[in-house]
Amino acid sequence: MKKKILILSSLFVLFIAAMAPASLIERFMPRQEYISISGLSGSIWSGKIAQVSAMGENFYDVDFSLSPFAILIASLSLDVDISKGAVVGDLNVVLDKNYNENVTLNNVNLSVKANSYPSYMKTFGIELGGDIDISKLDLTIENKKPVIVNGIVGWKSSSVIYAGQEWSLGDFSVVLLTDEENKTITGKLNKIKNELGLEGQFTLDNKGVFEFVGSIATDSEQALYQAFALFNNGKPANGRLPIKFKQKVL
């Protein structure tokens, strides 16, 4: 009899939890300086957020679903679908108790307006144009630093505006891979037509040092060529100029 009562009580608690309105999330969410949400509907397990404000941008009609299995291992797993705003697409977000420093993003498929990037990072007075497309990306951040990055990132119809002058750069695509043993992230440029004829690959090591080694076409637009020639890594040969750039970024 006691066993039946326990089972029925457990089922009742699960039923109540499943029917709990999504609006309860707002009451229990810790205050965040850079993130706010409004217009929650549905249940705490599956619902819609009318507007999410984060990092200076607004995202609209955000669908979410919560995995109860993740809660059993003291983490939070959310499937997120963003349909309106500067960022659209879908991804899975996994947070643990140290979510301010650690986060895992799985199967990220997003389209981002490049001109929204100044909200997220320092661009040193440079305005970016075009669309950033992220496909099948897995990203793990620990202690606010990326430690695993695998996927494809493309930049279509790219452009750069600096000091009132605009340059159209064409299209770029990078395949990102992580060497977990050496804790090194690499990115290899696919051979896609762009105004620089840029080729090569970059690495980001566990000390936060970014290094790019590659080359550009010598018949590139003159102003662009002169700018990138500052990073020359040898003399021009066979219509290409080798370049190299190394900088601590994290």
N, C-alpha and C positions, 0 to 999 in steps of 0.2 A: 504493500500500500504506500509506504513512504517513498519507494522507488518511483511509483507512478506519479505521485505528487511532485517529486523533484523533476521528472521529465516534463510534466505539464507546465510546471512553473518556468522551466528553461525555455520551452516553446513559446510561452506567453511573453517572456522578456524579449526573445528574438523577434516576435511579432510586433511588439511595441517599438523596438528599435528600428525595424524595417519601415514602419509607418511614420516614424518621427519626421517632422517637416524639416526641409533643408535650412529654413530660417534659423534653426537652433545653432547652426555652424557659426553664424555671426556672433552669437553670445559667448561661445566658448573659444573662439579664435584669439590667440595672443595678439596684442596690438603690434602692428608692423609700421615702421616709418615710411616704407616705400610701396606698400601694397594695401589696397582697400578694395572691398567688394560690395556690391549692392544689387538688390533685385533677385534674391534667391527664391527658387521655386522647386517643387518636387520633394523628394525625400533625401535624407542624409546619405543614402546609398546611391542615388541616381537623380540628377536634376539639372537645372539650368541656372546660370548666373547672368543676369542682364548686362552687367558691366563690371569689368575688372580693371582697376587702375594700377599700373606697375611700371616703375622706372620711367615715369614721365609719359607713358602711353596708355591709351584706353583700348580695351578689347571688349567686343560686344557679342552677346548670344553665345556664351561659353557653356557647352554641355560637359558634364562630368559624371563619372561613376566611380564608386569607391569599392575596393576589394576587401571584403571582410577577412580573407585569409591573411592578408598582410598585417592586419591588426594583431593577429595571434603571435606574430614574431616582432611585435613592438615597432612596426613601421607603418607608413601610410602610403598606399598605392592608389593613385588617381589616374583614370583615363580621361584626357581632356581633349575636347574638340572646339576649336575657335573658328567661328564662321565670319566674323566681321572685324575690321580694324586694320592697322598697319601690319599685323601679323595674322595669318590665317593658316589653318591646318590642324593636325592632331599629334598627340604624343602621350606617353605614359610617364608620370612623375612619381618617384619613390623618395619619401622623406623619412629620416629617422629622428631620434630625439635631439640630435645636433643639426637640425635642418638649416640653421643659419650659416653653417659652414660646410655641411655635406649634403649633396643631392645627387640623385641618379635620374637621368632622362633616357628612356628607351624608345626605340622606333620613332624617332622624331621626323615628321614630314611637315615642313613649314615653308610658307612663302612670305618673305619679309621685304618690305619696301626699304631699300638701302638708305634713303634719306632719313630714316628713323634711327639709324645707328648712333648718331651723336648723343642720343638719350641714354645709350647703354655704355659707351666707351669714349675715351678721349680721341678725337680725330684731328687735333692740332690745327683747327681752323679750316679743315678740309671738309667740303660737303660732298657726299656720295650720292650717285644716282643709279637707277636701274632696280632690278629685283634680285634678292638673294633667295635661292631655292635650296632647301636642306632636305636630303632624302635618306631614309633608313639610318639615321644617325643614333648612335648610342654614346652617351656622355656621362662620365662619373666625375664629380668634383669632390675633393676632400681637402679640408682646411682651406677652402676658397680657391683651390688650384685644380685645373683639369689633370686627371691622372689617366683617364681612358677616353679616347675619342676615336670612334670608328664610323665611317659613313661617307657620304658624298655631299659636297657643298659647291653650288654653282652661282655665278654672278652674271646675269644676262643684261644686255644693253647697258653695260656699266659705263659710268662717267664720273669724272672728278672735277669739282669746281674749287679753285683756290685763287685768292686775290682778284676775284672778279673774272677770271678766265676759266673756260670750261674745255675739258678734253674728253672726247668719246673714246673709250678703250676697247669696246667690243665685248666678247663673251669669254668667261673663264670657268673652268671646272676643276675641282681638286678632290682626289681620293684620299681620305684620312685613315690612318692605321696607327695602332698603338703596339709598341714592343713592351709588353708588361714586365718582362724579365729585366730589361735595361731601363724601364720607366721613361721611354722616349716616344714622343708623338711625331709622326712623319706625315707630310702631305705632298703628294705628287701631282703636278699639273698635267691634266689631259691635254692632248694636242688639239686644241680648238682655236679657230681663227680669232685673233685679237690684234689690235693696232700696234702692239709692241712686238708681236711674235714671241711672247714670253714663254720660256720653257724652263723646267728645272724642278727642284723639290726643296721643302723646308723641313727642319727638325725643331722640336721644342723639348729641351731636356728637363730633368727633374729639378734643376736649379733655376728654371724660368728663363733660360737663354734661348732665344729664337735665332735660327740661322737659315738663310736662303742661299742656295748655290744654283746657278743656272745661266741663262743667256738671253739676249734680246736680238732682234734683227737690226742690222745696221741701216736699213732703209726705212726705219720707223719715222713717224712724224718728228721733225727736227727738235722741237721744244721738249717732247717726251724723251727722245733719245738722249739729249743733253742732260736731262734731269737724272735718268737712270745711269748714264755714263759715269756719274760721280761715284758709283759703286763698282766700277770696272775691276775685274779680277784677271787682267791680262790684256793683250792687244787683240783687235778685231781679226778674225780669220774666217774664211768661207762664208762671208756675209753675216757673221754673228759676232756679238761682243759678249765675252764671259763676264758675269757680274756676281758679286757676293755681298751679302749683308748680314751682320751679326749684332744683336742687341739684347740686353736683358730686358724682358717685358713683364715678368711676374716677380 
